[in-house]
Amino acid sequence: MSASNRATKLWSASSTMVHSPSAQSVGPIAELEKRVADDPKDHQARFDLAVALNSKSKRKEAVDHLIEIVKRDRKWNDDGARKQLVQFFEAWGPTDEATVDGRKRLSSILFA
């Protein structure tokens, strides 16, 4: 196999493995989990962890982290955690279990 063919195959394989550019740019999940464990108030690390978890189809865990940000500081990053939750809900669809549960939890916080 020529170098050109190997490069094309490598590029093709790597492009299909990327779930989303934002998920790839936030860093390894284990590193983000450590940052959150070391500093539970590090909302950026928690937000990045939620995005990374979602990219691995760990929707419930992603919702948990974003809900935690909303509980701790609703206005953080211009309401960023709530906005990300809404984007997830729209992407997952209205009947998805994570969407239904997440909407209930978010509503109980926002309207309590």
Secondary structure by P-SEA (a helix, b strand, c coil): ccaaaaaaaaaaaaaaacccccccccccaaaaaaaaaacccaaaaaaaaaaaaaaacaaaaaaaaaaaaaaaccccccaaaaaaaaaaaaaaccccaaaaaaaaaaaaaaac
